[in-house]
Amino acid sequence: MTALTDRLNRFENRLHTLEAELAELRRLAAEDEIALPTPEPEPEPEPEFVWAPPAAERTRPRPRREMDWSFLFGARALAWTGGAVTLLGIVFFFVLAVERGWIGPVARVTLGAVASALCIGAAYAVRRRAGETYASVSAAGVGIAGFYATLLAATALYDLVPRPAALLLAAAIAAAGAALAIVWCSQTLATLGLLGAVLVPVPIALQDGHLSAIGAVFAVIVLGATIAVTIPRGWKPLYCVATVAATLEVLALVLDHQPSATGVAAALWLVSGGGALWLALRGRMTYLPASMIMLSATFAGWSAAILYDGRTEGIAMLVVASAYAAASVALWTRDRDAAAVLWAIALTVAAVAAAVLTSGVTLTIVWALEAAALARLAKRLDEPRFQLASLAWLALAFVHGIGVDAPFSKLFVENDHTWVAALSAAALAAATGVVAFSAAAREQRLGGYALAGASALYAGSLFVVTIPQSWSTGHVLVAILWSAVACALVLARLRHAAIALVAASAALVLGYDLHYVAEPQRWHALAAVAAGALVVAVVDQVDLESFVMLAVAAGFSTASVAELLHGTTRGYGLLGLAAGYGALGVAELPRRRDLASALGIAALALAAPASIILLDGTWLVLAWAATSIALVALARFEERLLYGALAYFGFAFVHILVFEAPPSGLFVAHRHPGTGAPAVLLVLAAAIGIAWRSALLRNVMAWVCGALGVYAATLGILEVFEDAGTGVDTTFQRGHTAVSVLWGVVGLGLLVAGLKRRARSLQIGGFVLFGLSLAKLFLYDLANLSSIARAMSFLGVGALILVGGFFYQRLAATNVDSTA
């Protein structure tokens, strides 16, 4: 009523001021009408275009609101200032009396009580005569405060009043103050009377060194009276301060582990929780009642954790959770918001109780569940402050969880208790998911889901790593888990997350498993990552990342098979991998040509070492040549297979020149110089196939085919002479005479064919063979052959060169005449 009366007085004063100003304006307007003559009407000017600002700019700005300084210089300020000064005067008088020794303790207490009573009486008298005034409220407040000060002095300083009697007197003072506050509708008096009573046990506890159970019970009783007075009248500040003060006092009793702490804590929990629920039901569930309900739940949970241990602690928390759940069910049809808050708190406390009953409570689980509950309340009540609070609790949970309960070292240092850390990591994942689901912005939800997924994967890793008895086998399960999750992510079209997880899996295996995990488990982990990378590469869209994933899959799978298998089994394993990649490539060819080509490259790259392990000699050349011919045949469906054919032709070509039929074997006498001829013929067949298929490479491959044919014929001639003769050296020399003649005959044929067809390339080929024949005569035959073999070589080659000269002269002249 005091605030309402003050506002009405100010409004009345302003209304009188406006009426006076309006009267003055009317008087001035009347004088102007009399003094000024009436002007003659002027012709209206022609309308001109004038730019007018938009309507938003034409609106007049609101007049600036003047600061109201009445709260500093009005009646209220004077009244409270006078009351404060009076109270200080009484205090200073007591101090002076104590210092001078004028009066004893009893007289001091008596004078204080009398002065306080006189203030209250004066306030009542002023109220009866002058009505509602600030002075009366201030005087009554000074009297109530004086009574409390006097009571504290009599109890704590002079020991004139026993502790129980002091509480009864405080209750009487509080009742008197509350009665005056209710009659006069003054929150100030209620604050002085009720809050002062709540705080009375504090100085007594400071004097005694601990809070007594009687003092805590008194605070709870006064809190109940405060709730009964404040909530119906909407005095929320007083209600909040009194509740927090009483909670702190009882919490001090709980921390002291006094025998009666359980009953007092339960009483405070019921009183504070009931008051908060009453506040919510009188209006709507907003930030204030929800916060007070959560305060009561937090107090109950912490009290159970402090007073009990082990199984008893968990049962006590289950009782608290059941109470909130029952209240939620009872209010579900009446107030859904209040029921939702109660249900969220019940779930949180129940989850903590379950953690206590199973493995011991940790701060990570408690803070994570608190964050989840706040997030759901923020979503339900549309209260952003709860959302901020949930993020703060979640940050605390992550700091404690990653730093204490579930550090990353748990995954890399062998131990037997990672499953306990997995519970904390799982709580972080669940809470993060709930917070993300409750977020308003899409970006926040996506980021939260990503963090929740990473936390859940970490929790799963901590759990599976200790499922088997072997730590190395556990890390294989971790690699399998990560790869499986990557496959699930790419199937869910979360390609970037899948690629990142495959990269993390590869880093885990390369950085840890290959160094610290025993064999063969490390290679099993490598194979698991390879499988995940292959799935991601095949399912993902075709781009650089998918090719990188395919390269990782091929490299890891090859390494794992090479290390896990031995001998021919290793070759069959690599061949099976090659067949698998090839089958995938064929399946992907109609849809994604680039991916099919990459899979084909992987298959061909794996088939090469497999064939080296399984085959050797001519059989290896046969396999490579046959593969080249098969790829040439399949190139009609996919032109890129021609590159594979060229690769395998190159493998076979190099192999025969290095191992099967090296050129050095032509000049060293041995029993079977033609052993490599079949291999050369096989490579010749592959070259013919490539020349037939590729027009671009036809000319080059034609010369390669000719060279291989001459090389095979050379080896065949040497082999025939060795088989027909008896001595190795003699027959080898005779064979070289035939080889020289062969080279000359082929050179002559090329020269003649080139002249007849006017093919410059064939002519050059003939001259090249003549040159090689001459080089062989002078560099090898002349030094290594017998006299007869040397003579025959020179005669044969010389005659062929003469014949070539003859044909060159005749045919060249004929070509010139025909051209002319």
C-alpha positions in Angstrom: 0.0 0.0 0.0 2.9 2.4 0.7 4.2 2.1 -2.8 0.7 2.5 -4.4 0.0 5.6 -2.3 3.3 7.1 -3.3 2.6 6.6 -7.0 -0.9 8.1 -6.7 0.5 11.2 -5.0 3.1 11.7 -7.7 0.4 11.2 -10.4 -1.9 13.8 -8.7 0.9 16.4 -8.6 1.8 15.9 -12.3 -1.9 16.2 -13.2 -2.2 19.5 -11.4 0.9 20.8 -13.2 -0.5 19.8 -16.6 -3.8 21.6 -15.8 -2.0 24.8 -14.9 0.1 24.7 -18.1 -3.0 24.0 -20.2 -4.8 27.0 -18.7 -1.8 29.2 -19.4 -1.6 28.1 -23.0 -5.3 28.9 -23.5 -4.9 32.4 -22.0 -2.0 33.1 -24.4 -3.9 31.8 -27.4 -6.8 34.1 -26.6 -4.6 37.2 -26.3 -3.0 36.4 -29.7 -6.4 36.2 -31.4 -7.4 39.6 -30.0 -4.1 41.4 -30.9 -3.5 40.1 -34.4 -5.8 41.3 -37.3 -7.4 38.7 -39.5 -5.2 38.4 -42.7 -6.7 38.6 -46.2 -6.9 35.2 -48.0 -4.1 34.7 -50.5 -4.3 32.7 -53.7 -3.4 29.2 -53.3 0.0 28.4 -55.0 0.3 25.8 -57.6 1.1 22.4 -56.1 4.7 21.5 -56.3 6.3 18.1 -55.8 7.9 17.9 -52.4 9.7 14.8 -51.2 8.2 13.4 -48.0 10.2 11.0 -45.8 8.8 7.5 -45.1 6.3 7.1 -42.4 8.9 5.5 -40.1 11.0 8.7 -40.4 8.0 11.0 -39.9 7.1 9.5 -36.6 8.0 11.9 -33.8 10.5 10.6 -31.3 9.3 9.8 -27.8 10.0 12.5 -25.3 13.0 11.7 -23.1 11.9 10.3 -19.8 13.2 12.3 -16.8 15.0 10.5 -14.0 12.8 10.3 -10.9 15.0 11.2 -7.9 12.2 10.9 -5.4 13.6 7.7 -4.1 16.6 9.8 -2.8 14.9 12.9 -1.7 11.3 11.9 -0.9 9.5 10.9 2.2 10.6 7.3 2.0 14.3 8.3 1.9 13.8 10.6 4.9 12.0 8.0 6.9 14.5 5.2 6.3 17.4 7.5 6.9 15.9 8.6 10.2 15.3 5.1 11.2 18.9 4.0 10.3 20.3 6.9 12.2 18.1 6.2 15.2 19.2 2.6 15.2 22.9 3.6 15.0 22.3 6.0 17.8 21.0 3.2 20.0 23.9 1.1 19.1 26.4 3.9 19.8 24.7 4.5 23.1 25.2 0.9 24.1 28.8 1.0 23.0 29.4 4.2 25.0 27.7 2.7 28.1 29.8 -0.4 27.8 33.0 1.5 27.5 32.2 3.9 30.4 30.8 1.2 32.6 27.6 3.2 33.3 25.3 0.3 33.4 25.5 -3.5 33.7 24.5 -6.2 31.3 21.0 -6.6 32.6 20.4 -2.9 32.4 21.8 -2.8 28.9 19.5 -5.6 27.7 16.6 -4.0 29.5 17.2 -0.6 27.9 17.5 -2.2 24.5 14.2 -4.0 24.8 12.5 -0.9 26.1 13.9 1.2 23.3 12.8 -1.3 20.7 9.3 -1.5 22.2 9.0 2.3 22.3 9.9 2.4 18.5 7.2 -0.2 17.7 4.7 1.6 19.9 5.6 5.0 18.3 5.2 3.4 14.9 1.7 2.0 15.8 0.6 5.4 17.2 1.8 7.3 14.1 0.0 4.8 11.9 -3.3 5.2 13.8 -3.2 9.0 13.7 -1.6 9.8 10.3 -2.4 6.7 8.3 0.1 4.9 6.1 3.5 6.7 6.2 7.1 5.7 5.7 8.0 7.0 9.1 5.8 4.4 10.8 7.2 1.6 8.8 10.8 2.8 9.5 10.2 3.1 13.2 8.7 -0.4 13.3 11.6 -1.8 11.4 14.0 -0.1 13.9 12.1 -1.7 16.7 12.2 -5.2 15.3 15.9 -4.9 14.5 16.5 -3.6 18.0 14.7 -6.5 19.5 16.9 -9.0 17.6 20.1 -7.1 18.5 19.1 -7.0 22.1 18.3 -10.8 22.1 21.6 -11.6 20.5 23.5 -9.5 23.0 21.6 -11.1 25.9 22.4 -14.6 24.5 25.7 -14.5 22.8 27.5 -11.7 24.8 26.1 -11.9 28.3 24.7 -15.4 28.6 21.6 -13.9 30.2 19.2 -16.0 28.1 19.6 -19.8 27.4 19.8 -20.9 23.8 16.4 -22.6 23.7 14.7 -19.6 25.3 16.5 -17.3 22.9 14.9 -19.2 20.0 11.5 -19.0 21.5 12.0 -15.2 22.0 13.2 -14.9 18.4 10.0 -16.8 17.3 7.9 -14.3 19.2 9.8 -11.3 17.6 9.3 -12.9 14.2 5.6 -13.5 14.9 5.2 -9.9 15.9 7.0 -8.6 12.9 5.1 -10.9 10.6 1.8 -9.8 12.1 2.7 -6.1 11.6 3.9 -6.8 8.0 0.6 -8.6 7.2 -1.6 -5.9 8.7 0.4 -3.1 7.1 1.2 -5.0 3.9 4.9 -4.2 4.2 7.5 -6.5 2.8 10.2 -4.6 4.6 8.8 -5.4 8.0 8.4 -9.0 6.9 12.0 -9.1 5.8 13.2 -7.7 9.1 11.0 -10.0 11.2 11.2 -13.3 9.4 14.6 -13.2 7.8 16.0 -12.0 11.1 14.5 -15.0 12.8 16.0 -17.3 10.2 19.4 -15.8 10.8 19.3 -15.8 14.6 21.0 -19.3 14.9 24.0 -18.1 12.9 25.6 -15.7 15.5 24.7 -18.2 18.3 26.5 -20.9 16.3 29.5 -18.6 15.8 29.6 -18.1 19.6 29.4 -21.9 20.3 31.6 -23.1 17.5 28.9 -25.2 15.8 25.2 -25.0 14.8 22.9 -26.8 17.2 20.1 -29.1 16.0 17.6 -26.8 17.9 18.8 -23.8 15.9 18.5 -25.7 12.6 15.0 -26.8 13.5 14.1 -23.3 14.4 15.4 -22.0 11.0 13.2 -24.7 9.3 10.1 -23.7 11.3 10.6 -20.0 10.6 11.2 -20.8 6.9 7.8 -22.5 6.8 6.2 -19.4 8.3 8.0 -17.2 5.8 6.7 -19.3 2.9 3.2 -19.1 4.3 3.5 -15.3 4.5 5.5 -14.4 1.4 4.0 -16.7 -1.4 0.4 -15.5 -1.1 1.5 -11.9 -1.1 4.1 -12.2 -3.9 7.1 -11.3 -1.8 9.5 -13.4 -3.9 12.8 -11.7 -2.9 12.1 -12.4 0.8 11.1 -16.0 0.0 14.2 -16.7 -2.0 16.7 -15.2 0.5 15.0 -17.0 3.5 15.1 -20.3 1.6 18.7 -20.0 0.7 19.7 -18.9 4.2 17.8 -21.8 5.9 19.3 -24.3 3.4 22.8 -23.2 4.1 22.2 -23.4 7.9 20.9 -27.0 7.7 23.7 -27.9 5.2 26.2 -26.8 7.9 24.4 -29.2 10.3 24.7 -32.0 7.7 28.4 -31.4 7.1 28.9 -31.6 10.9 27.4 -35.1 10.8 25.3 -34.5 13.9 22.9 -37.4 14.9 19.8 -35.4 14.2 21.0 -34.1 10.8 18.9 -36.6 8.8 15.6 -35.6 10.3 16.3 -31.9 10.1 17.6 -32.2 6.5 14.4 -34.2 5.5 12.2 -31.5 7.1 14.0 -28.7 5.3 13.8 -30.6 2.0 10.0 -31.1 2.4 9.4 -27.5 3.5 11.6 -25.9 0.7 10.4 -28.3 -2.0 6.7 -27.8 -1.0 7.1 -24.1 -1.0 8.7 -24.0 -4.4 5.9 -26.3 -5.8 3.3 -24.1 -4.2 4.8 -21.0 -5.8 4.7 -22.8 -9.2 1.1 -23.9 -8.8 -0.1 -20.3 -7.9 1.2 -18.9 -11.2 3.1 -20.8 -13.9 6.4 -22.7 -13.9 9.0 -20.1 -14.6 12.7 -19.7 -13.9 12.2 -18.9 -10.2 10.0 -21.8 -9.0 12.0 -24.3 -11.2 15.2 -23.1 -9.7 13.9 -23.4 -6.2 12.6 -26.9 -6.8 16.0 -27.9 -8.2 17.7 -26.3 -5.2 15.7 -28.5 -2.9 16.6 -31.6 -5.0 20.2 -30.7 -5.0 20.2 -30.2 -1.2 18.5 -33.6 -0.8 21.0 -35.4 -3.0 24.1 -33.8 -1.5 22.7 -34.5 2.0 22.3 -38.2 1.2 25.8 -38.3 -0.3 27.3 -36.7 2.9 25.3 -38.6 5.5 25.4 -42.1 4.0 27.8 -44.3 2.1 27.6 -47.1 -0.4 24.2 -48.9 -0.7 22.5 -46.8 1.9 23.3 -43.6 0.0 21.9 -45.1 -3.2 18.7 -46.2 -1.4 18.3 -42.7 0.1 18.6 -41.1 -3.3 16.0 -43.5 -4.7 13.6 -42.4 -2.0 14.2 -38.8 -3.0 13.7 -39.6 -6.7 10.5 -41.6 -5.9 9.0 -38.6 -4.1 9.6 -36.3 -7.0 8.2 -38.9 -9.4 5.1 -39.4 -7.3 4.6 -35.6 -7.2 5.0 -35.5 -11.0 2.4 -38.2 -11.6 0.0 -36.4 -9.2 0.3 -33.1 -11.0 0.4 -34.4 -14.5 -3.2 -33.5 -15.3 -3.2 -30.2 -13.5 0.1 -28.6 -14.5 2.2 -30.2 -17.2 5.1 -27.8 -16.8 5.5 -28.4 -13.1 5.1 -32.2 -13.7 7.8 -32.1 -16.3 10.2 -30.3 -14.0 9.6 -32.8 -11.2 9.9 -35.7 -13.6 13.2 -34.5 -15.0 14.6 -34.1 -11.4 13.3 -37.5 -10.5 15.1 -39.1 -13.5 18.3 -37.2 -12.6 18.4 -38.3 -9.0 17.4 -41.8 -9.9 20.3 -42.0 -12.4 22.7 -40.8 -9.8 21.3 -43.4 -7.3 21.8 -46.1 -9.9 25.4 -45.0 -10.4 25.9 -45.1 -6.7 24.4 -48.6 -6.3 26.5 -50.0 -9.2 29.9 -48.4 -9.2 30.0 -45.4 -6.9 28.9 -42.0 -7.8 31.2 -39.6 -9.7 31.0 -35.9 -10.3 31.0 -36.5 -14.0 27.8 -38.5 -14.0 26.1 -36.0 -11.6 27.1 -33.0 -13.6 26.2 -34.6 -16.9 22.7 -35.5 -15.7 22.3 -32.1 -14.2 23.1 -30.6 -17.7 20.6 -32.9 -19.4 17.9 -32.0 -16.9 18.5 -28.3 -17.3 18.5 -28.6 -21.1 15.1 -30.4 -21.1 13.7 -27.8 -18.8 14.9 -25.0 -21.0 13.2 -26.7 -24.0 10.0 -27.3 -22.0 9.8 -23.9 -20.4 11.3 -21.9 -23.2 13.8 -20.5 -20.7 17.2 -19.6 -22.2 18.8 -19.1 -18.8 18.4 -22.8 -18.2 20.1 -23.5 -21.5 23.1 -21.5 -20.5 23.2 -23.2 -17.2 23.1 -26.6 -18.9 26.0 -25.7 -21.0 28.0 -24.7 -18.0 27.2 -27.9 -16.2 28.1 -29.9 -19.3 31.5 -28.1 -19.6 32.2 -28.9 -15.9 31.3 -32.5 -16.6 33.6 -32.8 -19.6 36.5 -31.1 -17.7 36.1 -33.5 -14.8 35.4 -36.6 -17.0 38.3 -36.2 -19.4 40.6 -35.0 -16.7 39.8 -37.4 -13.8 37.3 -40.2 -14.5 38.0 -41.1 -18.1 41.3 -39.6 -19.4 42.5 -40.6 -22.8 45.4 -42.5 -21.3 42.8 -45.1 -20.2 42.7 -46.3 -23.8 46.5 -46.5 -24.3 47.8 -47.8 -20.9 46.9 -51.4 -20.1 44.6 -51.6 -17.1 41.6 -53.6 -16.0 39.2 -50.8 -15.0 38.4 -49.0 -18.2 34.8 -50.1 -18.0 34.3 -47.8 -15.0 35.7 -44.9 -17.0 33.3 -46.0 -19.8 30.3 -45.2 -17.5 31.5 -41.6 -17.2 32.1 -41.2 -20.9 28.7 -42.7 -21.6 27.1 -40.2 -19.2 28.9 -37.4 -21.1 27.6 -38.7 -24.4 24.0 -39.0 -23.2 24.0 -35.6 -21.6 25.6 -34.0 -24.7 22.9 -35.7 -26.9 20.1 -34.3 -24.7 21.6 -30.8 -24.7 22.0 -30.9 -28.5 18.4 -32.2 -29.0 17.2 -29.3 -26.8 19.1 -26.6 -28.6 17.3 -24.1 -30.8 19.8 -23.4 -33.6 20.5 -26.1 -36.2 24.3 -25.4 -36.0 24.2 -26.0 -32.3 22.4 -29.2 -32.7 24.8 -30.6 -35.3 27.8 -29.6 -33.2 26.3 -31.2 -30.1 25.4 -34.4 -32.0 29.0 -34.6 -33.3 30.4 -34.2 -29.8 27.9 -36.7 -28.4 28.8 -39.2 -31.1 32.5 -38.8 -30.3 31.9 -39.3 -26.6 29.8 -42.4 -27.2 32.5 -43.9 -29.4 35.1 -43.2 -26.7 32.8 -44.8 -24.1 32.3 -47.8 -26.3 36.1 -48.1 -26.9 36.8 -48.0 -23.2 34.2 -50.7 -22.7 35.3 -53.2 -25.4 39.0 -52.8 -24.8 38.7 -54.9 -21.6 36.1 -57.4 -22.7 38.7 -60.0 -23.7 41.4 -61.1 -21.4 44.1 -59.9 -23.7 44.7 -56.1 -24.0 45.9 -56.6 -27.6 42.7 -58.4 -28.6 40.8 -55.6 -26.9 42.5 -53.1 -29.2 41.5 -55.2 -32.2 37.9 -54.8 -31.0 38.4 -51.0 -30.8 39.6 -51.0 -34.4 36.6 -53.1 -35.4 34.3 -50.7 -33.5 35.7 -47.6 -35.1 35.5 -49.1 -38.6 32.0 -50.3 -38.1 30.9 -46.9 -36.9 32.6 -45.3 -39.9 30.6 -47.7 -42.2 27.4 -46.7 -40.5 28.1 -43.0 -40.8 28.8 -43.3 -44.5 25.6 -45.3 -45.0 23.8 -42.5 -43.2 25.3 -40.0 -45.7 27.5 -38.5 -43.1 30.6 -38.7 -45.4 32.8 -36.2 -43.7 32.3 -37.8 -40.3 33.0 -41.2 -41.8 36.2 -40.1 -43.5 37.4 -38.4 -40.3 36.7 -41.5 -38.3 38.6 -43.7 -40.8 41.5 -41.3 -40.6 41.4 -41.5 -36.8 41.3 -45.3 -37.0 44.3 -45.3 -39.3 46.2 -43.0 -37.0 45.3 -45.2 -34.0 46.6 -48.3 -35.7 49.8 -46.7 -37.1 50.6 -44.7 -34.0 49.8 -47.2 -31.3 48.8 -50.7 -32.4 51.8 -51.4 -34.7 54.1 -50.4 -31.8 52.5 -51.7 -28.7 50.0 -54.4 -29.7 51.3 -57.9 -29.9 51.3 -60.0 -33.1 49.2 -61.2 -34.8 46.6 -58.9 -33.2 48.2 -55.7 -34.7 47.6 -57.1 -38.2 44.0 -58.0 -37.4 43.5 -54.3 -36.3 45.1 -53.2 -39.6 42.7 -55.5 -41.5 39.7 -54.1 -39.7 40.6 -50.5 -40.6 41.2 -51.6 -44.2 37.7 -53.1 -44.4 36.2 -49.8 -43.0 38.2 -47.7 -45.4 37.0 -49.9 -48.4 33.3 -49.6 -47.4 33.7 -45.8 -47.0 35.4 -45.5 -50.4 32.8 -47.7 -52.2 29.7 -46.1 -50.7 31.0 -42.5 -50.7 30.8 -40.2 -53.7 33.7 -40.4 -56.1 36.3 -37.7 -55.3 39.8 -37.3 -54.0 38.8 -38.4 -50.5 37.3 -41.6 -51.7 40.4 -42.4 -53.7 42.5 -41.8 -50.6 40.3 -44.1 -48.6 40.7 -46.8 -51.3 44.5 -46.4 -51.2 44.4 -46.8 -47.4 42.2 -49.9 -47.8 44.5 -51.4 -50.4 47.7 -50.6 -48.4 46.4 -51.8 -45.1 44.8 -55.0 -46.5 48.0 -55.9 -48.3 50.1 -55.4 -45.3 47.8 -57.4 -43.0 47.6 -60.3 -45.5 51.4 -60.3 -46.1 52.1 -60.4 -42.3 49.3 -62.9 -41.3 49.9 -65.5 -44.1 53.1 -67.2 -45.2 54.4 -69.1 -48.2 51.9 -69.9 -50.9 49.1 -69.1 -48.6 50.2 -65.5 -48.7 50.0 -65.5 -52.5 46.5 -67.0 -52.5 45.5 -64.4 -49.9 46.8 -61.5 -52.1 45.1 -63.1 -55.1 41.8 -63.3 -53.2 42.1 -59.6 -52.3 42.8 -58.8 -56.0 39.8 -60.9 -57.0 37.6 -59.0 -54.5 38.7 -55.6 -55.7 38.3 -56.7 -59.3 34.7 -57.9 -58.6 33.9 -54.6 -56.9 35.3 -52.8 -59.9 33.2 -54.8 -62.4 30.1 -54.2 -60.2 30.7 -50.4 -60.1 31.6 -50.0 -63.8 28.0 -49.3 -65.0 27.5 -46.6 -62.3 30.8 -45.0 -61.4 33.5 -45.5 -64.0 36.2 -43.6 -62.1 35.7 -45.7 -58.9 35.7 -48.9 -61.0 39.0 -47.9 -62.6 40.5 -47.2 -59.1 39.3 -50.6 -57.9 40.7 -52.2 -61.0 44.1 -50.6 -60.4 44.0 -51.9 -56.8 43.2 -55.4 -58.1 45.9 -55.4 -60.7 48.4 -54.0 -58.2 47.6 -56.8 -55.8 47.6 -59.6 -58.4 51.2 -58.8 -59.4 52.9 -59.7 -56.1 50.5 -62.6 -55.7 51.6 -64.1 -59.0 55.3 -63.6 -58.1 54.7 -65.6 -54.9 52.7 -68.4 -56.6 54.6 -68.7 -59.9 58.1 -68.4 -61.3 59.9 -68.8 -64.6 58.0 -69.2 -67.8 54.8 -69.9 -65.8 55.0 -66.4 -64.3 55.5 -64.9 -67.8 52.6 -67.0 -69.0 50.4 -65.6 -66.3 51.4 -62.0 -67.0 51.1 -62.4 -70.7 47.7 -64.1 -70.4 46.5 -61.3 -68.1 47.7 -58.7 -70.6 45.9 -60.5 -73.4 42.7 -60.8 -71.3 42.8 -57.1 -70.5 43.3 -56.3 -74.1 40.2 -58.3 -74.9 38.2 -56.6 -72.2 39.3 -53.2 -73.3 36.5 -53.2 -75.9 34.2 -52.6 -72.9 36.4 -50.3 -71.0 39.3 -48.6 -72.7 41.2 -47.9 -69.5 41.9 -51.6 -69.2 44.4 -51.2 -72.0 46.7 -49.4 -69.5 46.6 -52.5 -67.3 47.5 -54.6 -70.3 50.5 -52.4 -70.9 51.5 -52.6 -67.3 51.5 -56.4 -67.3 53.2 -56.5 -70.7 55.9 -54.4 -69.2 56.2 -56.7 -66.2 56.6 -59.7 -68.5 59.0 -57.9 -70.8 61.3 -56.8 -68.0 61.1 -60.3 -66.5 62.3 -62.1 -69.6 65.1 -59.7 -70.2 66.3 -59.9 -66.6 65.6 -63.5 -65.6 64.3 -65.8 -68.4 66.3 -64.8 -71.5 68.8 -62.1 -70.6 70.8 -60.7 -73.6 74.0 -61.7 -71.9 73.0 -65.4 -72.5 73.5 -64.9 -76.2 77.2 -64.5 -75.8 78.0 -67.2 -73.2 78.1 -70.8 -74.3 75.8 -73.1 -72.4 73.8 -76.2 -73.0 70.3 -74.8 -73.4 70.5 -71.2 -74.7 66.9 -71.4 -76.0 65.3 -72.1 -72.6 63.8 -68.5 -72.5 62.4 -68.7 -76.0 58.9 -69.8 -75.0 58.7 -66.9 -72.5 59.8 -64.5 -75.3 57.1 -65.9 -77.5 54.5 -65.4 -74.8 55.5 -61.8 -74.4 55.3 -61.5 -78.2 51.7 -62.7 -78.1 50.9 -60.0 -75.6 52.5 -57.4 -77.7 50.5 -58.6 -80.8 47.3 -58.2 -78.8 48.2 -54.7 -77.7 49.1 -53.7 -81.3 45.9 -55.1 -82.5 43.8 -53.2 -80.1 45.5 -49.8 -79.9 45.9 -47.8 -83.0 48.0 -45.3 -81.2 50.6 -47.9 -80.1 50.3 -50.1 -83.2 53.5 -48.9 -84.9 55.6 -49.0 -81.8 54.3 -52.4 -80.8 54.9 -53.7 -84.3 58.6 -53.0 -83.9 58.5 -54.5 -80.5 56.9 -57.6 -81.9 59.6 -57.8 -84.6 62.4 -57.4 -82.1 60.9 -60.1 -79.9 60.4 -62.4 -82.9 64.0 -62.0 -84.0 65.1 -62.5 -80.4 63.0 -65.7 -80.0 64.4 -67.0 -83.4 67.9 -66.3 -82.2 67.4 -68.2 -79.1 65.7 -71.0 -81.0 68.6 -71.3 -83.5 71.2 -71.5 -80.8 69.1 -74.2 -79.0 68.7 -76.2 -82.3 72.5 -76.2 -82.9 73.2 -77.2 -79.3 70.7 -80.1 -79.6 72.2 -81.2 -82.9 75.8 -81.1 -82.0 78.0 -82.7 -79.4 80.3 -80.1 -78.1 78.9 -77.1 -76.4 81.4 -74.5 -77.6 81.6 -75.8 -81.2 77.8 -76.0 -81.7 77.5 -72.6 -80.0 79.9 -71.0 -82.5 78.1 -72.6 -85.4 74.8 -71.4 -84.0 76.2 -67.8 -83.9 77.1 -68.1 -87.6 73.5 -68.9 -88.3 72.3 -66.1 -86.1 74.5 -63.6 -88.0 73.0 -64.9 -91.3 69.5 -64.7 -89.8 70.0 -61.1 -88.7 71.3 -60.3 -92.2 68.4 -62.1 -94.0 65.8 -60.2 -91.8 67.6 -56.9 -92.4 67.6 -57.6 -96.2 63.9 -58.5 -96.1 63.1 -55.3 -94.2 65.1 -53.2 -96.6 63.6 -54.7 -99.7 60.0 -54.5 -98.3 60.7 -50.9 -97.3 61.9 -50.0 -100.8 59.0 -51.7 -102.5 56.4 -50.2 -100.2 58.3 -46.9 -100.0 58.1 -47.3 -96.2 61.0 -45.4 -94.7 60.6 -47.0 -91.3 61.1 -50.5 -92.8 64.2 -49.3 -94.6 65.6 -47.9 -91.4 64.8 -51.2 -89.7 66.8 -53.1 -92.4 69.8 -50.8 -92.0 69.6 -51.2 -88.2 69.7 -55.0 -88.5 72.6 -54.7 -90.9 74.4 -52.5 -88.4 73.7 -54.9 -85.6 75.0 -57.8 -87.7 78.2 -55.9 -88.5 78.6 -54.9 -84.8 78.2 -58.6 -83.9 80.9 -59.6 -86.5 83.5 -57.2 -85.3 82.7 -57.2 -81.6 81.9 -60.8 -80.9 82.4 -63.2 -83.8 85.9 -61.8 -84.7 87.1 -62.4 -81.1 85.2 -65.5 -80.0 84.4 -67.7 -83.0 86.6 -70.2 -84.6 88.3 -69.5 -87.9 85.7 -71.5 -89.9 82.7 -70.1 -88.0 84.2 -66.6 -88.2 84.7 -66.9 -92.0 81.3 -68.2 -92.6 79.7 -65.4 -90.6 81.6 -62.8 -92.5 80.8 -64.4 -95.9 77.2 -64.8 -95.1 76.6 -61.3 -93.7 78.8 -59.7 -96.4 76.8 -61.5 -99.2 73.6 -60.4 -97.8 74.7 -56.8 -97.5 75.9 -56.9 -101.1 72.5 -58.2 -102.2 70.9 -55.5 -100.1 73.0 -52.9 -101.9 71.9 -54.3 -105.2 68.2 -54.2 -104.4 68.6 -50.7 -102.8 70.1 -49.4 -106.1 67.6 -51.0 -108.4 64.5 -50.3 -106.3 65.5 -46.8 -105.3 66.1 -45.9 -109.0 62.7 -47.4 -109.9 61.1 -45.3 -107.2 62.8 -42.1 -108.5 61.7 -42.8 -112.1 58.1 -43.5 -111.1 58.0 -40.4 -109.1 59.3 -38.4 -112.0 
